[in-house]
Amino acid sequence: MTRMHLRQPILAVLIAFLLGLQLMQPSRTWTILLTGITGMFIAAYLWAWTLGRNLHLRRETHLGWIQVGGQIEERFTLSNTSSLPASWVQINDQSTLPEFNANRSTSISAGYFDQWSLTATCNQRGLFYLGGAIIQTGDPFGIFEVTIHDSQRTSLLVLPQIAALPEIMIAPSGAYGDGRPRRNAVDQTIHAATVREYYHGDSTRMIHWPTTARMNKVFVRLMESAPEGKWWILLDLDERHMFGKGWDSVEEQSVTLAASLADAGLRARKSVGLITNSKQMAWINPQKGEGQRWEIMQALALAGPGRLTLSTVLERIQPSLGRHHSLIIITATTKSNWLKTLLPIGKNGIIPSVILLDTSTFDNTVVIENTSAALQQRGVTCHIMPRGMIEPPKAPPQQRGKMKWYSTPTGEIVSVRS
């Protein structure tokens, strides 16, 4: 959308005044002034009108998502396809990505284009947009100004960082333990995986009589282990306990911890699910694979503080957790009322592990050791995560020099860092 407005309305008043003088008192002086000023006014209008329809901004980026700490690079191309130069062009960027400033003041000759690139580090997770832009230009006399609204924009999803974690013991779930199904395991189900010939020392209970009779040799059954327990990660984002701002805040540390645990579980070929009490509550059933990783990371990228308490969330999810799974709770709350809700979950074979974020450095009235002791007395595995345990993302090395773009004889655009 293009709009044009008059920056110097005094000229329109002057033209009308000179026209009135010429009609009332005809004079060669008024004629020369009226002709010159009117001609400049018309030329300025046509100049601005032409630029408004021939200035184009193209933005290129090849990333739809990136992790916190990663760098993005966007390339801009400003072209002027008219036969008139633009003596001044102001580009006001409307991107929502923090610390990404693509504002620019420049000029561009007739029939030319200008290219440049901009690099930024993504320090905040979430969904952001690169673009649009408001382009302002005008005639060289400063009489008319043209405003071009460029609505072109690209979405960018910044995922939470996967951080290196200290050793965290997750309590195995259910009566059968945790692990992939395997043959001839100690904890066995009633399902036979296959049969093999009898060896000395094999239990006679495991003889498979139909195969023994058919093959005229003694064969025994090899049993499968119990199915593996799944991981439920419960991320508590109760807004009453979200202290601090930026990377060092309780919110960002909690989300990074959840993302890192989910990544570790999926790499270990476990089924991992996610529950959050954020503003828009997330519920992702445990699954395996890269598709599940993407779904969890996307939910964590958009997660923010909510109003539901941990106790309320535990009450609501209890009937839907299934049986014989691990429940990993990440929380900063030190109130003991949610412990009463946590204990009944174990009756269904749900084994909880709690990771407490130490907020005593934000609030000196918090005594996290009391909550940890109460959990351990009830047989619940508990870990305390001190402030600063998760390191911030490291900034990539700065590349010296400036990126320049050149056109080859074949018309290809190549970049060279000077």
Buried (B, 14 or more C-beta within 10 A) or exposed (E): EEEBEBBBEEBEEBBEEBEEBBEEEEEEEBEEBBEEBBEBBEBBBEBBBBBBEBBBBEBEBEBEBBBBBBEBBBBBBBBBEBEBBBBBBBBBBBBBBBEBEBEBEEEBEBEEBBBBBBEBBBBEBBEBEBBBBBBBBBBBBEBBBBBBEBEEBBEBBBBBBBBEBEEBEBBBBBEBBBBEBBBBBEBBBEEBBEBBEBEEEBEEEBBBEEBBEEEEEBBBBBBBBBBBBBBBBBBBBBBEBBBBEEBBBBBBBBBBBBBBBBBBBBEBEBBBBBBBBBBEBBEBBBBBEEEBBEBBBBBBBBBBBBEBBBBBBBBBBBEEBBEBBBBBBBBBBBBEEBBEBBEEBBEBBBBBBBBBBBBBEBEEEBEBEEBBEBBEEEEBBBBBBEBEBBEBBEEEEEEEEEBEBEEEEEEEEEEEEE
